[in-house]
Amino acid sequence: MSEPDTPDQVPEPTEAATAKQGALAGLISRIDEVQQSRPYLAVPVAVYKKFSDDEAGRLAALISYFAFLSIFPLLIVLATIVSRVLANHPDLASEIVTTAAGSFLAVGSNGEVQPLDLSGFALVIAVLLALWSGLAVANTMQVAVNTVYQVPKDATPNLPNRVLRSIELLVIIGVGLPIVGILQGTANQTIPGFFANALVVVGVVVLDTGLIALALRQATVATTSWKGVLPGAVIASIAWVVLQSLATWLLTSKVASAESNYGQFAVVVGLLFWFFLLAQITLYCAVLNSVLSDRLWPRSLRKNATPALEQS
């Protein structure tokens, strides 16, 4: 008779392997103690772990997806409305639309967005579609920031209040940031010079900080203060300005020199990735505000471990 089949036996760890595991565990424990005792290390660790626990990366992907879908309809509607309102000043209308497009990203090689020949009912439908896609971004942003601040589901706004908050967010981000971009473009043209441009950038960072701080407060029903959202708003504002400049440089210097087909493909991929980076950075900044405000640090590097220095 043949021997009955037995499950594969798991080999017992050797003494050398056990010693290595113990040494590794001891090293991690020492590193953990060091980071927990130093706020400049403990805060980033807590932000990273909370970002992962809240599944903020998934929410950032949703925000970038809806932003990608909404940006072109919003810019086309803007181009159509501005071209009609400023029909007697076509150069001014073109400058406003181009600068507004560039405040998000250089669309194409020169940031131009052409108005459509829409009128009456067609224009109303286009506006409604643009608002619907923009409100989807704002609604997802509310879900993300409420999750970061651990707002219970039964405490989140009902449908009418959520839509109202989304409209306010859309005005803050979708209108406020392009206006800042228009002011920046106008100032750079009228006040040339390196130091003048540097002051303009500082002014843009200050204005963007105020808008982002307002948006972060508006995106959640949790009790927040201006002081509580300021750290993340400052970092997000600086990151937005840097990413905008970097993306514009890449598209104008690299994509413009590529063949037309590959260049357009690179614009689409670059725009989607750009929105994803912005969404990730913004949510990381929201998590930072939550960690600092609620003092959610230090946190242990080890799973299921209680931080040794955690405050009660």
RAUR-V919821 format. One line per field, one symbol per residue. ss: DSSP state (~ for helix, > for strand, _ for the rest). A space follows every 50 residues. Layout:
ss = ???
This chain:
ss = ______________~~~~~~~~~~~~~~~~~~~~~~__~~~~~~~~~~~~ ~~~__~~~~~~~~~~~~~~~~~~~~~~~~~~~~~~____~~~~~~~~~~~ ~~~~________________~~~~~~~~~~~~~~~~~~~~~~~~~~~~__ __~~~___~~~~~~~~~~~~~~~~~~~~~~~~~~~~~~~~___~~~~~~~ ~~~~~~~~~~~~~~~~~~_______~~~~~~~~~~~~~~~~~~~~~~~~~ ~~~~~____~~~~~~~~~~~~~~~~~~~~~~~~~~~~~~~~~~~______ ____________
